[in-house]
Structures are given as structure tokens and as C-alpha cells.
Amino acid sequence: MNQKVRNNVNKLYIHSTRENGKVLKVVYKLAEIYQRTNLKSPVYALNFLNKKRLYKYIVDNNYQYIITTHLFAAQSLTAIKKEHHIKFMAVATDYVCIPFWEETNPDYFVIPSEDLKEDFKNKGIPEKKLLPLGIPTAKTYRQPYDKKEYKEKLKFDVNEKYVLILTGSMGFGNVTDMIKKLHEEMKQAYFVVSCGHNEELFHTLKKQYKNTKNIVILPFTDKISDYMKASDIILSKPGGLTTTEIATLRKPFIHTMPIPGCENYNANFFDKRKMAIKCDTMEEVVKNTKKLLKDKTLQKQMIENQETYIRKDTCDKITDIVIREMQKK
């Protein structure tokens, strides 16, 4: 994807999330309704067209096993599998069976939790294929770390409390109002705001808070895991992977205003198991941030629940299965 196309896609996505994500809410709801018709989706038809090019790429590079975390790729691989002998694994990265996963036919389907088995089975995915191993995360999130060391590395004051705000890769939501209200209510806390790829948001906030010592505005960075480790609590959009990364680090955190669709399911999954706090309004975000930052008992309980439900060995388990499958004749 060239940069011009990438920028246009980013702008379209940001536009679709305005007004509390009304557009995305409608699209996701339509997909759920279509899912119940048991008809092949238009999405499958589009991805069917990619099968020849994808199969050529697999053959030319002599790939023996494929792992995909994306529905579109899984649909193309399913079309290929009807004509050629290939092995592939699908990995769900949301805490729900999203529409049209049932149109795919992987050898195995890795899902985030044993608690989600019924959801995937009810959507038509055979139980024998389901592997409740969790969502895989990079090694940096799975290794032991010392928060103080990372505060020092980033030149943070080790005696102060830091709240990291992750707005999503596109910088979704009314972040400017959120920062303003949080800062008004918690003058002593430090706020670190990650703007992702949203350059407009970065420049707006950078200009607005250029003389404010306890508000740090970050552009896109590939060191976000360092900031996560250095933070005391995290505010995040409920994306499946980011949410899992935070929980794998065993960090107290808050889900801020989910985008309608799978983010709602992600936030509900964590809130129900008391691994995070779901907030649907700005007022709830401010109130719960103040509470969580002070309440050490609540922080401890949240981390203990993350240890119960979020595995750190997902990558190892997936690797073991792939190696075993490749050794079969």
C-alpha cells in the first residue's frame, strides 16, 4: 500500500469513528445480521478473487504452514484450500467471534479464552478445531521488567504517578477534552498521551500543552512498550491486541469509550472478569482514573485477575503445534 492510499484509508477510518462511532456501529450490526442468513458474504467473494495471487506467493516462497490473524487472508486461504493442499491456522485477536469467521476453514483456530468456546461453536466453527490458547504478544510484553528502571530510562520522575493514554493507532476519540478534564481533576499526576499515526492530533496537543510540565505528548513511536512498562496505570481503547499486551504486562487499566462493534465485546470481556474498568462516558473515565490511581487494592485485584485469565505462553504453544504439524507426513 503506497503512502497516499495509506493516508486516505487512515482518514476514512478516523471519519468513521466520529459521533461515537455511529458508522462503525451500523456496519458491524449489518454484518452480524448477515451472518445469521448462512449465505456467503460479499467479503468472502472479494477475498476469493485474491486466491490465485496468494497461492502463487505461497508456492514461490515454499511456505509449508501459514498463520493468519486476519479474516480476509483466512477467507482467501479457505478458497485455496478447496483446490490445493495447504495447512493454515487462524488466530482470533478479539474477544468475540467476529462476523464471517465461520466462512473460513483453517486446520486450527486459536481463540483468546476457554470462555469464548461456545461463542465460536455457536457461529459454526467445529469444536475440534478450537484451541483456547490466548492472543499472542511480542516477547517484550512477556518478559519480567522493573517499572522504576523504565521510568529512569524515559527520564520520568520515579516519585510521581504516570498515566499513559493510548488513543489507538489512529488517535480515535475526543482526546483533547479527555486530557483537559483529567488534568483539571488530577493536577499532580503526569499524563503521557500517545497519538499514534494521528499527526493532526499530535500537533494540536503539542501546541496546547507546550508549557505544561506534567503532560507529555508522543508522536508515533516504536517504543510504546517502554512507556507502558513505565506507567502506573493505562487508559486505552479496547482493541484486542493492545488490551492483551497491557494485561500481559499485568498493568491496571481502563477501557475508554469503545468503538461500537468488537471493541464493545473486548471491553465487556475484561470488565466482567474485573481485569479492567470499562468506561462509556468522559465522566466515567475521569472518575475511575482518579479511583484506580489511588486504590492500591483495586490495582492488585486487577493484576491478579489478569494472571488468571491472560496467558503468557501463547506463542510457545502455537509454535509447538506448528512444528508438530509440519513434521507430519
Buried (B, 14 or more C-beta within 10 A) or exposed (E): EEEEEEEEEBEEBBEBBEEBBEBBBEBBEEBEEBBEEEEEBEBBEEBBEBBEEBBEEBEEEEEEBBBBBEBBBBBBBBBBBEEEEBBBBBBBBBBBBBBBBBBBBBBBBBBBBEBBBEBBBEBEBEEEBBBBBBBBBEEBBBEEBEBEEBBEEBEBEEEEBBBBBBBBBBBBBEBBEBBBBBBEEBEEBBBBBBBBBBBEBBEBBBEBBEEEEBBBBBBBEEEBBBBBBBBBBBBBBBBBBBBBBBBBBBBBBBBBBBBBBBBBBBBBBBBEBBBBBBBBEBEBBBBBBBEBBEBEEBBEBBBEBBEEBBBBEBBEBBEEBBEEBEEEE
